Every structure is written in structure tokens, then in C-alpha cells.
Amino acid sequence: FRRAHTLTVLFILTCALGYVTLLEETPQDTAYNTKRGIVASILVFLCFGVTQAKDGPFSRPHPAYWRFWLCVSVVYELFLIFILFQTVQDGRQFMKYIDPHLGVPLPERDYGGNCLIYDPGNATDPFHNIWDKLDGFVPAHFFGWYLKTLMIRDWWMCMIISVMFEFLEYSLEHQLPNFSECWWDHWIMDVILCNGLGIYCGMKTLSWLSLKTYKWQGLWNIPTYKGKMKRIVFQFTPYSWVKFEWKPASSLRRWLAVCGIIFVFLLAELNTFYLKFVLWMPPEHYLVLLRLVFFVNVGGVAMREIYDFMDDPKFHKKLGQQAWLVAAITATEFLIVVKYDPYTLTLSLPFYITQCWILGIILVLTWTAWRFFIRDITLRYKEIRRQKQEHKYEKDKCLSNGDGHSSILDEQNGNKLRERKL
């Protein structure tokens, strides 16, 4: 039935596209016809994938919704591969086919500037530096970290990613002017207010979802209109709840997996800024927002597939398809950045930043070696030593019972005889 339904939808869609093409006179504009043909091909592929692709771990609001984003992932990955194999000039000018305003160099902007919280030199508005930073990116930061918390479902991992990205901005501000911010913009506005508040609200939402009673009932079986409306709203909540317990210190495998997740998250965040820089896209362009919406939808599925694979490898014997696609997309975006502007990426880090990163890497490697190798060897040695001492004690006890020369045992036996007489 599902295949027949798919063929029916594809047949109707193909007929509709053909009917529209026959009704109108084909324009003589090659670029317009090329764009129209590509869009029609993508629509047919999405229609096929939504009905035929493999279901993911989520079933709300509908499995077809998540199959749609899986197919969008394939289309986006193919687009990135196409951009990767173009020259730098052709790749940037190709963006004009999506938006004619693209394909022009970005103007120079000063993101750091005056970092005084209170500027006495400006008599009309001494706090103008703070008001200048309160733009549309403040709610974007908040909602972004709110949704990331719903994906990761772990307080400490979210905070580590948030703080680590600020350190990356400090480290790479000599490459991109976007990363040059005031100290209070980094730690007060970003980490504490925007990111911290988003993570807090996300954890509160996760707590509510974990306590919610998941008892589903058919829409037409609910007698009242209020109940029907409530059921429609709850359709956009999870079908059931799974609490993520990453436990990174429980084993070396889980520790390396969590480190890999953090690394991919940070790389995807950096790709957002570097892609805008190398493809000449303004930060406020709608393509940047569409990319973030895309990663919000596919990232949640990928995180669930990764957790299922880590938590129950016997049942989930291989990593999910969406997780592999997200990893491939992140890697392809990074390759585009490397190809389009290798000079910016190869700008050497300042010496003090290099020292800080080397120290941090050494500390992480040292803790890893101690936690999963040295500590285990030490605990194993202590356990063997304890077992040998117990075995020696039992052996001495047996020998003492045999020859009767142990004063402690004689005293204990005498006490037992007195207790029996009494």
C-alpha cells in the first residue's frame, strides 16, 4: 500500500508539473529554465523520499516530517559537493542564482571597538555600547541554545560547548572580525545571559517533558473540543520520553564518543561563521537562518541516533543514517572553507594562545590516561593485594586451628565455653 501510494503521488506530481509546463510557453532564458528544472527535480525527489525513506527514531508530529528533513539533508550535501568542486570565483558567483544580491565582497566591519560599559565621553547615552550589542542576534542566541539543550539533554555538556566556543572566538579573532568582541560581550551577554538562560529554560522544558504522562488517545475518541485542541497541541511533543545519560567517565568508549560529539558541535558552529566569510553572505541573510533551522531539525534526530547507538549497541548495531549525514555535511562545509580561503585558516595563532591550547590538550590527555589506564591499573593492583592478604589471613587461621598455639583463638574458644556453661 505504501509503494502504491508513493507511485500515485509521484504520478500526480509529475502530471501536474508537465501540465504546468505545457500550458505556458517555454521561456528562452537558459538560466531561468535551468533553475526551474532543478527545483522540479528536487521536489520529485523529496516527494519520493518522504514516502519511501526509512523512518527515524521520532514519530511526532509525524514520521513523514522527519523523512522530509532526511531528504533535505541529502539535497544539501549534494549542493555542498557541487560547490566544493567549483573554482572559488565560480562558487561565489553561483550564489547569485539563489539570490542576485549575493556574490559581492562583504564590507569591512569593526566588531570590537570601544569596550567601555559606561562611556563618559558620550554625554547623551553613556551606555551606548551595551545598546549597540542588543540586536537581533541576542534572541537568536537564546533560542539557539534553548533548542540545542533540547537536542543534547545534558546541562554540563551544553555549558562546556558554550564556554569552549567563546575560547575559540578568542583564539580565532585574528582570522575573522566576527569573533572580535568585548570581554563582557563574551562572558556576560553570551555565556551568562543568552546561552545560560537558554540552557536553563531548555533544562526546565526537559524536566517537564520527563514528568509528563504519555498516554495517547485518538483525536476522534476525545469527547470535548478542549480535549481535542489539547491533543492537537500535544501532537508536537514526543511520543515517549528517553532521558539522556551520557556518563562520559564510565568507559573510554563513551568518553571518546562524547569528545567527538563536542568536537563536531564546535566545528559546525565555526562553519557558520567561516561559510559566511568565504561565500560572501551577510550575517542577516535568510540562507544563514535557513541553515540554522535545518541543523535544529536534523541535529535532534542525529543526537538521538548517537545516544541509542552508544546506550544499546546490541539493539542498535550501527549508527543512524541522519547522524552519518550530519557528520558528512559538517566535514564537507569545512572542506569548502579550506578550499575557498586557505590563507585565512593558515594564519598562525598568537604564541600565548598556542601555549594555552597545548596546555589544555595535555591536561585532557593526562586526565584520560589517569582515568582509564593508570587508575584502573592501580585499582586492579589494590584488589589483587587485598585478595592476597585475605588468602594469607585464611591460611594462617587454618594453621592456628590445627596446632593450637594461637593464644587469640584459645581465648575465643574459652569465652565460648564459659558462655555455654552459663
Summary of the structure (lengths in Angstrom):
residues: 422
radius of gyration: 30.8
end to end distance: 88.3
largest distance: 119.0
contacts: 1091
relative contact order: 0.09
helix: 73%
strand: 0%
